[in-house]
Amino acid sequence: MELMGLHGTSKSRADNILKDSFKPYPGRVGNGVYFWRENAFSRILAKGWFDFYLKKNNYDLDADKNFAYFKVKISVNEENFLDLELPELKDQLALIAEKRNIDRKTHEDVISALFDYFIDTLEKELKTSFKVWQARVNAPYDCVEYPLSLLGNPICYVVIDSACISICNCYVLENGHERQIYQSC
């Protein structure tokens, strides 16, 4: 199966990704590289998270703090794709979270570790390895353009195996103008 997604970051980090590929990091629903499912709002969501992390000073050490984003194609076999939005999986996850006293106020690292544990457990039970999963994650806090009350939290693809990722385009926003700095696909 092929999925399309967008990932926002700084221009400095985009340059590193173009040179060295994407690297998985801990996130809200486990370790991986996060991509907004491509749709009418994915660029807005990528920019919203970039702005959120910019305000948290996460890009302070970057030489070029301009917003950049990637459009990628994610290729994965269906047996290596996990849909964490399935009700039966959400119910299982909720039971584990309840037993461990994990709720929405719990630190993000603990929640990420819970997802990693849950996915590892599923892989062992099903005798497979998941390379990509999808889950709903929080929309960026200041992203008023996204109709959260209408659509609910947006879907992200989380990729643990960077070999599944093909970069199609990379754009950078400089002085209010967007320009393409990479094209493939």
N, C-alpha and C positions, 0 to 999 in steps of 0.2 A: 504494500500500500504506500501511497505517496501523500504527504501532508505538507502544507505550506504554512510558514510562520514568520514572525518578525521578532527581532531582538534589538533592544536599544542599549546604547552604551556611550562612552566618550570617544572622541576621534582618536585619542592616543590608544585606547584599548582596542578600538576597531583595527587600527594599524597592526597591533600585536596579534589579533585574531587572524587577520589576513596573512600574516607571516607564519604563525604557529598553530593555527586552528583554535577551535573552541575548547575550553577546559571546564569540566563539571565542577560545581561548587555547591555547598549546602544551600537549600532554599526552603520555601514554605512547605512544599510537598515532597521533600527528599532531595538527595544529592543529584545534580544534573545541570544541564544548560536549559534555560527557560525561554520559550518562544510563545508569543501570543498567536493564537490561531488566526490565520489571515482572514480578515473580513473588513468591513467599512470602518471599524474602530481600532484595528490592530496598531496602526501607526500612532494614533492618539494615546493608546495604552502604553506603548513603548516609550513615547516621549514623557508621559506622566510618571512612569517609574524612574526614568532618567532624572527628571526634575526633583523627585522625592529624594533620590540618593545624592544629587548635587547639593540639596539643602542640608543633608546630613554630613556633608563634607567628605563623602566617599571618593570623590575625584580630586581631592586636594593635591595629590602628588603627581597627577597627570599633566603633562606638558600642554596638551591641547584638550580643553574641557568642552569643546563644542559637541553638540548632540550628533551622534551617528547611529544609523540603524541598518540592520541586515535583513534582507528577505532571503529565506532559505527554503530548500526542498528537503524534507525529511523522508528517507526511504527505509521502510522496516517491514519485515514479514509479519503477517497478522498474528502468528503465534508468539511474536516478541513484543506485541503491543498490548498495553494494559489500560483499560478504561476504568479509572478510579471513580467515575460518576455512576457506575452501576449500583443500584440500591442495595443489593446484597453485599457488595464490598464495603459500601459506606456503613452499613449496619455492623459488619465485622470490625471495622476500624473504630467505630463508636464504642463498641464493647471493650476493646483494648484500651482506648483512651480513658474510659470510665474507670476501669480497674487500676489504671496508673494515675488517677486524679489529674488528668490533662484536660484543660479546657481552653477557651479562647484567650484567656489571660496568661497562659503559659508562654514562657520565652520561646521564640521562634526556633532556636537550636534544638530544644527538646521536641518540639512538634516535628521538625525535619527528621530527627532521629527516629521518631515513632513511625513516620512514613517509610524510612529506610528499613526498619525492622519488619514492618508489615509486608513490604514488597519482597524482602529476602525470604520471609516465611512462605509467601505465596509461591515464589520460585521453587522452593524446596518441595512443597506439597504437590505442585503441578509438574515438577521436573522440567522446568524451562528457565530461560533467562529473559527478563524484560529489558529491552533496549530503549523503549519509548513508552511513556504513559501520558494520559491526559487527565487533567483535573481542573476544577474551578478554583481560582485563586482571587484574592482581594484585588479589586480595581484600585489603581493609584488614588490616594486620598484626595488630592486636589483636582482630579480629572472629572470636572463637571460635564464635559462633553459626552461622556459615556453614560447611557441611560440605565444606570444600575437598578433603579426601582422597577423598570420595565423588564430588563433582561436577566437580572441577577448577576452574580459574579461571572467574569469572563473565563473562557477556557484557555488554558496554557498547555502546551506540549512540553514535557520534560524529557530531555534526551541524555541518557547516561553514556551512550556509545557514540562518540563524535564521528565515527566512520559512517553513521547514518545521515550526516549533515552535508548537504551540498550548498555552498553559498551561490546564490543567483545574482544578487545585487547588494551593493553597499552604498549608502547615501550619507552625506554630511550636511548639517545645517550651519552655515556661516553667515553672520551679519544678516539674518533673516532670509537668506537664499539657500535653497537646497540644490546640491549638485551630486551627481553620481560619481563615485570614485572607484567602483569595481563593477564589472558585469561578466556573468558566465551563463549558466543554464540556457 
